[in-house]
Amino acid sequence: MKQIVTVIAAAPLLALPAFADEPGWVRDAPIDTITVQPNGRVYLRLKVAVPDLSCTGNTFGYLEFDTDAPHYKAQFSLVLAAHMAGKSIDVYVSGCGYYPHAQNTKVASD
């Protein structure tokens, strides 16, 4: 009887929402898609999972560039060149727009 009470008492804990992932690096990530919207927003979809930072959009590998960041043009150029060359990237994911923000980006080494 004591075991049943313990299980029943612990059951509500299973219904608690999961905590969001921490910001961090996504390493050796192949690029699936780069999307430029008419409103100027730029989205990047990777072929790997990205941290779930509880942003509005479902992640599913999507990241958003901060187009107001001073390094945005250089970052976009680097990602576009990597995609054209078929190279994977390393990207630091932190903060939210609609999707998590791609903050720092580098071309992954072979």
C-alpha positions as CSV (number, residue, x, y, z in Angstrom):
1,M,0.0,0.0,0.0
2,K,2.9,2.4,0.8
3,Q,4.3,1.9,-2.7
4,I,1.0,2.8,-4.3
5,V,0.7,6.0,-2.3
6,T,4.3,7.0,-3.3
7,V,3.5,6.4,-7.0
8,I,0.3,8.5,-6.8
9,A,2.0,11.2,-4.9
10,A,4.8,11.4,-7.5
11,A,2.4,11.3,-10.5
12,P,1.8,15.1,-10.7
13,L,5.5,15.7,-11.1
14,L,5.4,13.9,-14.5
15,A,3.0,16.6,-15.8
16,L,5.4,19.5,-15.1
17,P,6.7,21.2,-18.3
18,A,10.2,20.4,-19.4
19,F,12.8,23.1,-18.8
20,A,14.3,24.9,-21.8
21,D,17.8,24.0,-23.0
22,E,20.7,26.3,-22.2
23,P,22.4,28.5,-24.9
24,G,25.4,26.8,-26.4
25,W,27.3,25.7,-29.4
26,V,25.9,23.4,-32.1
27,R,28.9,21.8,-33.7
28,D,29.6,20.4,-37.2
29,A,26.1,21.2,-38.4
30,P,25.2,20.7,-42.0
31,I,23.1,23.5,-43.5
32,D,19.7,22.5,-44.9
33,T,18.2,25.8,-46.0
34,I,18.8,29.6,-45.9
35,T,15.6,31.6,-46.1
36,V,15.4,35.4,-46.7
37,Q,11.9,36.8,-46.0
38,P,10.4,39.8,-47.8
39,N,10.5,41.6,-44.4
40,G,14.3,41.2,-44.3
41,R,14.4,38.4,-41.7
42,V,16.9,35.6,-42.4
43,Y,16.4,32.1,-41.2
44,L,18.8,29.2,-41.2
45,R,17.7,25.6,-41.0
46,L,20.3,23.0,-39.9
47,K,20.2,19.3,-40.4
48,V,20.7,18.8,-36.7
49,A,18.8,19.7,-33.6
50,V,19.3,23.1,-32.0
51,P,18.8,24.1,-28.4
52,D,15.2,24.7,-27.4
53,L,15.4,28.1,-25.7
54,S,11.6,28.4,-25.4
55,C,11.4,30.9,-28.3
56,T,8.0,31.4,-30.0
57,G,8.8,29.3,-33.0
58,N,9.2,25.6,-33.0
59,T,12.9,25.0,-33.5
60,F,13.1,21.9,-35.7
61,G,16.6,23.0,-36.6
62,Y,15.7,26.6,-37.4
63,L,17.7,29.5,-36.3
64,E,17.3,33.3,-36.9
65,F,19.9,35.8,-37.7
66,D,19.9,39.0,-35.7
67,T,19.8,41.4,-38.7
68,D,20.5,44.4,-36.4
69,A,23.7,42.9,-35.1
70,P,26.9,44.7,-36.3
71,H,28.4,41.4,-37.6
72,Y,25.2,40.3,-39.4
73,K,26.6,40.9,-43.0
74,A,29.8,39.0,-42.3
75,Q,27.9,36.2,-40.6
76,F,25.5,35.9,-43.4
77,S,28.4,35.9,-46.0
78,L,30.2,33.1,-44.0
79,V,27.1,30.9,-43.8
80,L,26.3,31.4,-47.5
81,A,29.9,30.6,-48.5
82,A,29.8,27.5,-46.3
83,H,26.5,26.3,-47.8
84,M,27.8,26.8,-51.3
85,A,30.9,24.8,-50.5
86,G,29.0,22.1,-48.8
87,K,30.7,22.7,-45.5
88,S,29.2,22.3,-42.0
89,I,29.2,25.1,-39.5
90,D,29.6,25.6,-35.8
91,V,27.1,28.1,-34.4
92,Y,26.5,29.5,-31.0
93,V,22.8,29.7,-30.2
94,S,21.6,32.3,-27.7
95,G,18.6,34.5,-27.3
96,C,15.3,34.6,-29.2
97,G,13.6,36.3,-32.0
98,Y,10.9,34.1,-33.4
99,Y,13.5,31.3,-33.5
100,P,16.6,31.0,-31.4
101,H,19.3,33.5,-32.6
102,A,22.5,32.3,-34.3
103,Q,25.0,34.5,-32.5
104,N,28.5,33.4,-33.4
105,T,29.3,31.3,-36.5
106,K,32.3,29.6,-37.9
107,V,33.0,27.1,-40.7
108,A,33.6,23.7,-39.2
109,S,37.0,22.1,-39.8
110,D,37.2,18.9,-41.8
